[in-house]
Amino acid sequence: MSFSVAIIGRPNVGKSTLFNRLVGKKLALVDDRPGVTRDRREGEAHLADLTFTIIDTAGLEQGDVASLSGRMRAQTEAAIEIADAVFFVIDARTGVTPTDRHFAELVRRANKPIILIANKAEGKQGEAGALDAYELGLGEPVPLSAEHGDGFSSLYEALLDALPDETAAPAEPEEGEGPRLVLDHEEDGSELDLTKPLRIAVVGRPNAGKSTLINRILGEERLLTGPEAGITRDSIGVDFAWAGPQGPRQIKLWDTAGMRRRANVQDKLEKLAVADAIRAVRFAEIVVVLLDATIPFEKQDLSIADLVEREGRGLVFALNKWDLVEDPNKTLKELREEADLLMPQLRGSPVVPVSGLTGGGLDKLMAAVMRVHETWNKRISTGKLNRWLTATIDRTPPPAVSGRRIKIRYMTQPKARPPYFVLFGNQLLNLPTSYERFLVNGLRETFDLPGVPIRISKRTSENPYAHKASRQR
């Protein structure tokens, strides 16, 4: 049976280190400074033969409800509410603090099974702090070291005792039962697989409204928001189902940290957050670049879009804060023309006005994402490609280089995601970049490939008489 556990504790007790150890990956950002984690992050944890959902949370701090620390605490309380059990973590080296006592009472009132963890328990100082944890009245503490991987067998036993029903071994399936393998050999000219979640990353400059927009899409305050720039640090992935016109579609949606110009990023933590955002782009299939509609297409916006193109992901521009634009129709037309002018390598990328504050334009945004995803997976038959190629070369043949004509014999598309084409012929290594761009633009226009990168590679036929000529010399 599946279950979930929330990791709770004051700042800098090692919650994210414990989270990373349980999921087996460095998903959560870790630093010596307190308060690195702000949003709650979920992952698939593995502990011996147990597999469950683990929730990393922000450090519990006292503060006004409207303050950043107060909003972070609200996110942590939401994690406690949805979890089946709680890992309450203290720092064994520091011992029990007044903050630990205060929030131990909060966790106790949640009426959930609680496992008290004394982290950083290695060494004599850690052992003494682990014994002090008894005074919290949360049961026997589990001494462990999340950094070094010590004590997890004791954590496993404590989890079995806390959740006996959820951790019980599943019943053996009766004879004849079991998973069925379904094979589908139909070729439909696409690599689109609707059974897999569509991976979307939302990126942009700081304070563009990424978390607010995602909360509006989800219909809940899932992510931490506020007027302060740079609230989001970790790239947080959220699973949900989007009720589209063709039925619900499973989606994995990533919120990312704001990405400033590289020269302005000096802080180590911000560098880690930006690296995490770039990793989210690489794992995504479609990337939504969120722009501030009042100051769109800044240099950094274009740098982010160029990153998306280099990584080969589908692109959708979303113009946030559209409710602040005075002349929407005229402005939208101008911005779409500007997008094609500034990003010719992604010509035709959808530019969709939205408002994270009011929820306007979300259906159009998701529809644009679905269209770009279909295009990103599109396969074009070799016959259609070569009929187009022949007509194109007849109208505009490639230029001669050093008095020798370049011959393009045929073209094929071996794969999609993004569309990837291969040219075969002679002297193709000398094919000018301008003519290659001409072919790319023709492919994009003829076969309706807007908003996705197009890759072309060239394979030159070997000259069968080259070795004879070398002998004669």
C-alpha positions in Angstrom: 0.0 0.0 0.0 1.3 3.4 -0.9 1.8 6.0 1.8 3.5 9.4 2.3 5.8 10.9 5.0 6.5 14.5 5.6 10.0 15.6 6.9 9.5 18.4 9.5 11.9 20.4 11.6 13.4 23.8 12.2 15.9 25.2 9.6 19.3 23.6 9.0 18.7 20.3 10.8 19.4 18.3 7.6 15.9 17.7 6.2 16.9 18.1 2.6 19.9 15.9 3.1 17.7 13.2 4.5 15.3 13.7 1.6 18.1 13.2 -1.0 19.4 10.1 0.8 15.9 8.5 0.8 15.2 9.3 -2.9 18.7 8.3 -3.9 19.3 11.5 -5.9 20.4 15.1 -5.2 17.1 16.6 -6.0 16.8 19.1 -3.2 19.3 21.9 -2.9 21.5 21.6 0.2 23.7 24.3 1.7 25.1 25.1 5.2 22.9 28.2 5.4 19.5 27.8 7.1 16.3 28.3 5.2 17.4 27.0 1.8 14.2 25.0 1.2 11.1 27.0 0.9 8.5 25.1 -1.2 7.5 21.5 -0.3 9.0 18.9 -2.7 7.8 15.3 -3.2 9.9 12.4 -4.3 9.8 8.6 -4.4 11.7 7.2 -1.4 13.2 3.8 -1.0 14.0 2.3 2.4 14.9 -1.4 2.3 11.9 -3.0 0.8 9.6 0.0 1.3 8.7 2.5 -1.4 6.7 5.6 -0.4 6.3 9.3 -1.1 8.6 11.5 0.9 7.9 15.3 1.3 10.6 17.7 2.0 9.5 20.9 3.7 10.7 24.4 4.7 12.2 24.8 8.1 9.6 25.7 10.8 10.0 29.3 12.0 7.8 31.6 14.0 6.6 34.6 12.1 3.6 36.7 11.0 1.2 34.9 8.7 1.7 37.4 5.9 5.5 37.3 6.1 7.7 35.0 4.0 8.5 32.7 7.0 4.8 32.6 7.8 3.9 31.6 4.3 6.6 28.9 4.4 5.2 27.6 7.6 1.7 27.4 5.9 3.2 25.2 3.2 4.8 22.9 5.8 1.5 22.6 7.7 -0.2 21.7 4.4 2.4 18.9 4.0 1.6 17.6 7.5 -2.1 17.6 6.6 -1.7 15.4 3.5 1.0 13.0 4.9 0.3 9.7 6.6 3.2 10.1 9.0 5.8 12.6 10.1 9.6 12.5 10.4 10.3 15.2 13.1 14.0 16.0 12.7 16.3 17.7 15.2 20.0 18.4 15.2 21.7 16.0 17.6 24.8 18.2 17.8 22.9 21.2 18.9 20.5 19.3 21.1 16.8 20.2 21.8 16.1 23.9 21.4 13.1 26.0 22.4 12.1 26.1 18.7 12.1 22.3 18.7 9.9 22.2 21.8 7.4 24.7 20.3 7.0 22.9 17.0 6.9 19.5 18.6 3.7 20.6 20.2 2.4 21.6 16.7 3.2 18.3 15.2 1.7 16.4 18.2 -1.6 18.2 17.6 -1.7 17.0 14.0 -2.6 13.5 15.4 -0.4 11.7 12.9 2.2 8.9 13.6 5.5 10.7 14.5 9.0 9.3 14.2 11.5 11.5 16.0 14.9 11.6 14.2 18.0 12.9 15.8 20.1 13.7 12.8 23.9 14.4 12.8 24.2 11.8 15.6 27.7 10.7 14.6 30.3 11.2 17.3 30.0 11.6 21.1 28.4 15.0 20.9 25.7 13.6 18.6 25.0 10.7 20.9 24.4 13.1 23.8 22.0 15.2 21.7 20.1 12.1 20.7 19.5 11.3 24.3 18.2 14.8 25.0 15.5 14.3 22.4 13.5 12.1 24.8 12.3 15.3 26.6 10.2 16.2 23.6 7.8 13.5 24.5 7.6 12.1 20.9 8.8 8.6 21.7 12.1 7.0 21.3 14.4 9.1 19.0 16.1 7.4 16.0 19.8 8.5 15.9 21.1 8.6 12.3 23.4 10.5 10.0 21.7 11.5 6.8 25.0 12.7 5.3 26.9 9.5 6.0 24.0 7.0 5.6 24.2 5.7 9.2 21.2 4.5 11.2 18.7 3.9 8.4 18.0 0.3 9.6 16.6 1.8 12.8 14.6 4.2 10.8 13.1 1.3 8.8 12.1 -0.5 12.0 10.5 2.7 13.4 8.5 3.2 10.2 7.2 -0.4 10.3 6.0 0.2 13.9 4.5 3.6 13.1 2.5 2.4 10.0 2.0 -1.3 10.4 -0.9 -1.5 7.9 0.7 0.7 5.2 4.0 -1.1 5.4 2.6 -4.6 5.4 3.8 -6.8 2.5 1.2 -6.9 -0.4 -0.7 -10.1 -0.9 0.6 -12.5 -3.6 -1.4 -12.4 -6.8 -3.5 -15.5 -7.6 -2.3 -17.8 -10.3 -3.2 -16.4 -13.7 -3.1 -12.8 -12.6 -0.4 -10.3 -13.4 0.4 -7.5 -15.7 -0.5 -7.7 -19.3 1.8 -6.6 -22.1 0.1 -4.6 -24.8 2.0 -4.2 -28.0 1.1 -1.6 -30.6 2.9 -1.8 -33.9 0.8 0.8 -35.8 2.8 3.6 -37.5 0.9 6.9 -37.3 3.7 9.3 -38.3 4.2 10.4 -34.7 6.3 9.6 -31.6 3.5 11.0 -29.3 2.7 8.7 -26.4 -0.4 9.9 -24.6 0.0 7.3 -21.8 3.1 9.1 -20.5 2.9 12.4 -18.5 3.7 15.4 -20.5 6.7 17.2 -18.9 6.4 21.0 -18.9 8.9 23.4 -17.3 7.9 27.1 -16.6 11.0 29.3 -16.7 11.7 33.0 -16.8 13.3 36.0 -15.1 12.8 36.5 -11.3 9.4 37.8 -10.3 7.8 37.1 -13.6 5.0 35.3 -11.8 5.9 31.6 -12.5 4.7 30.2 -9.1 1.5 32.3 -9.2 0.7 31.1 -12.7 1.3 27.4 -11.7 -0.9 27.8 -8.6 -3.7 29.1 -10.8 -3.3 26.2 -13.2 -3.4 23.7 -10.3 -6.3 25.5 -8.7 -4.6 25.5 -5.2 -1.9 27.4 -3.4 0.6 24.6 -4.0 3.7 26.8 -4.4 5.0 29.6 -2.3 4.3 33.1 -3.8 4.8 36.7 -2.7 6.0 40.1 -3.9 9.6 39.2 -3.0 11.9 38.3 -6.0 13.7 35.0 -5.9 11.3 33.1 -3.5 11.5 29.9 -5.5 14.9 28.1 -5.2 14.3 24.4 -5.9 12.8 23.3 -9.2 9.5 21.8 -7.9 7.7 19.1 -10.0 4.0 18.8 -9.5 1.8 16.0 -11.0 -1.8 16.8 -12.1 -4.4 16.0 -14.7 -5.4 18.6 -17.2 -9.0 18.3 -18.4 -8.6 19.1 -22.0 -11.1 18.8 -24.9 -9.9 15.3 -25.7 -10.1 14.1 -22.1 -7.8 14.4 -19.1 -4.0 14.4 -19.8 -1.4 13.6 -17.1 1.1 16.3 -16.8 4.3 16.8 -14.8 4.8 20.6 -14.3 8.0 22.1 -13.0 8.2 25.5 -11.3 11.8 26.9 -11.5 13.9 29.6 -9.9 14.2 32.9 -11.7 17.1 33.0 -14.1 19.1 36.3 -14.1 22.1 37.1 -16.3 25.1 35.0 -15.6 27.2 38.0 -14.7 24.7 39.0 -12.0 24.7 35.6 -10.3 27.4 35.7 -7.7 25.7 33.9 -4.7 26.5 30.2 -4.4 22.9 29.4 -3.5 21.5 31.3 -6.5 24.0 29.4 -8.8 22.6 26.1 -7.5 19.1 27.3 -8.0 19.8 28.4 -11.6 21.6 25.1 -12.3 18.5 23.3 -11.0 16.3 25.3 -13.3 18.5 24.4 -16.3 18.2 20.7 -15.3 14.4 21.1 -15.3 14.6 22.4 -18.9 16.6 19.4 -20.0 14.1 17.0 -18.4 11.1 18.8 -19.9 9.5 18.2 -23.3 7.9 21.6 -23.6 9.1 24.8 -21.9 6.9 27.8 -21.2 9.0 30.9 -21.1 7.1 33.3 -18.9 7.5 37.0 -19.8 6.3 40.1 -18.0 3.9 41.6 -20.5 4.8 45.2 -19.3 8.5 44.6 -20.2 8.6 41.7 -22.6 11.5 40.3 -24.6 14.3 41.6 -22.4 17.8 40.3 -23.3 17.6 37.7 -20.5 14.2 36.4 -21.9 15.9 35.8 -25.3 18.9 34.1 -23.6 16.5 31.7 -21.9 14.6 31.0 -25.1 17.9 30.4 -26.9 18.8 27.9 -24.1 15.5 26.1 -24.8 16.3 25.9 -28.5 19.8 24.5 -27.9 18.4 21.8 -25.6 15.9 20.9 -28.4 12.7 21.5 -26.4 9.4 22.9 -27.7 8.8 26.5 -26.8 5.7 28.5 -25.8 5.9 32.2 -24.9 3.5 33.2 -22.2 2.8 36.9 -21.6 2.0 37.2 -17.9 0.3 40.3 -16.2 -1.8 40.7 -19.4 -4.5 42.5 -17.4 -2.1 45.5 -17.1 -1.8 45.9 -20.9 -3.7 48.9 -22.2 -4.3 48.0 -25.9 -4.3 44.1 -25.9 -5.1 43.4 -29.6 -2.5 45.8 -31.0 0.1 44.8 -28.4 -0.3 41.1 -29.0 0.1 41.4 -32.8 3.3 43.5 -32.3 4.7 41.0 -29.8 4.1 38.0 -32.1 5.9 39.8 -34.9 8.7 40.7 -32.5 9.1 37.1 -31.3 9.6 35.9 -34.9 12.1 38.7 -35.6 14.1 38.1 -32.4 14.0 34.3 -32.4 14.1 33.2 -36.1 15.4 29.8 -35.1 12.0 29.2 -33.4 9.8 31.0 -35.8 6.1 30.6 -35.2 6.4 29.9 -31.5 3.0 30.5 -29.8 2.8 33.8 -27.9 -0.1 33.5 -25.5 -1.4 36.3 -23.1 -2.2 35.1 -19.6 -2.8 36.4 -16.2 -1.7 34.5 -13.1 -3.6 36.9 -10.9 -7.0 36.5 -12.6 -6.5 33.1 -14.3 -7.2 34.5 -17.8 -5.8 32.7 -20.8 -4.9 29.4 -19.1 -7.0 27.3 -21.5 -5.3 28.9 -24.5 -1.9 28.4 -22.9 -2.4 24.7 -22.3 -3.9 24.3 -25.8 -0.8 25.9 -27.3 1.4 23.6 -25.2 -0.5 20.5 -26.5 -0.1 21.7 -30.1 3.6 22.3 -29.8 4.0 18.9 -28.1 2.3 17.2 -31.1 4.6 19.1 -33.5 7.6 18.2 -31.4 6.7 14.5 -31.9 5.8 14.8 -35.6 7.3 12.4 -38.2 7.2 13.2 -41.9 7.3 10.4 -44.5 10.4 10.2 -46.7 8.2 10.4 -49.8 6.7 13.8 -48.8 10.1 15.1 -47.8 11.8 14.2 -51.1 9.0 15.6 -53.2 9.3 18.9 -51.4 13.1 18.7 -51.6 13.1 18.1 -55.3 10.8 21.0 -56.0 12.8 23.3 -53.7 16.2 22.5 -55.3 14.7 23.0 -58.8 13.5 26.5 -57.8 16.6 27.4 -55.7 19.6 25.1 -56.2 22.5 25.3 -53.7 25.3 27.5 -54.7 28.5 26.2 -56.2 31.6 26.2 -53.9 35.1 26.7 -55.5 33.5 26.0 -58.9 32.0 22.6 -57.8 28.3 22.1 -57.5 26.8 20.8 -54.3 24.4 17.9 -55.0 21.7 17.1 -52.5 20.3 13.7 -53.4 17.6 13.0 -50.8 16.4 13.6 -47.3 14.9 11.5 -44.5 13.7 12.1 -40.9 15.1 9.3 -38.7 13.5 10.6 -35.5 11.5 13.4 -33.9 11.6 15.0 -30.4 12.6 17.5 -31.9 12.3 16.9 -35.6 15.6 15.7 -37.0 16.4 15.5 -40.7 19.4 14.0 -42.6 20.6 15.2 -46.0 22.5 12.9 -48.3 24.6 14.0 -51.2 28.0 15.3 -52.4 30.0 18.2 -51.1 27.5 18.7 -48.2 30.2 19.8 -45.8 30.6 22.9 -47.9 26.9 23.7 -47.9 26.5 27.3 -46.7 24.8 28.0 -43.4 22.5 30.4 -45.2 21.2 27.7 -47.5 20.7 25.3 -44.6 18.6 28.0 -42.9 16.7 28.3 -46.1 15.9 24.6 -46.0 14.9 24.8 -42.3 12.5 27.7 -43.0 11.0 25.8 -45.9 10.5 22.7 -43.8 8.9 24.7 -41.0 6.5 26.5 -43.4 5.6 23.5 -45.6 5.1 20.9 -43.0 3.7 23.2 -40.2 6.5 22.9 -37.6 6.2 26.1 -35.5 7.6 26.5 -32.1 10.1 23.6 -32.2 13.8 23.4 -33.0 14.7 21.7 -36.3 17.9 19.7 -36.5 19.7 18.9 -39.8 22.7 16.8 -40.3 24.6 16.1 -43.5 26.1 12.8 -44.8 28.4 13.1 -47.8 28.8 10.1 -50.2 32.4 9.0 -50.6 34.0 9.4 -54.0 34.7 5.8 -55.3 37.5 7.1 -57.5 39.4 9.1 -54.9 41.8 6.3 -54.1 42.7 5.8 -57.8 43.5 9.5 -58.2 45.8 9.3 -55.2 47.7 6.4 -56.7 48.2 8.2 -60.0 49.9 11.0 -58.1 
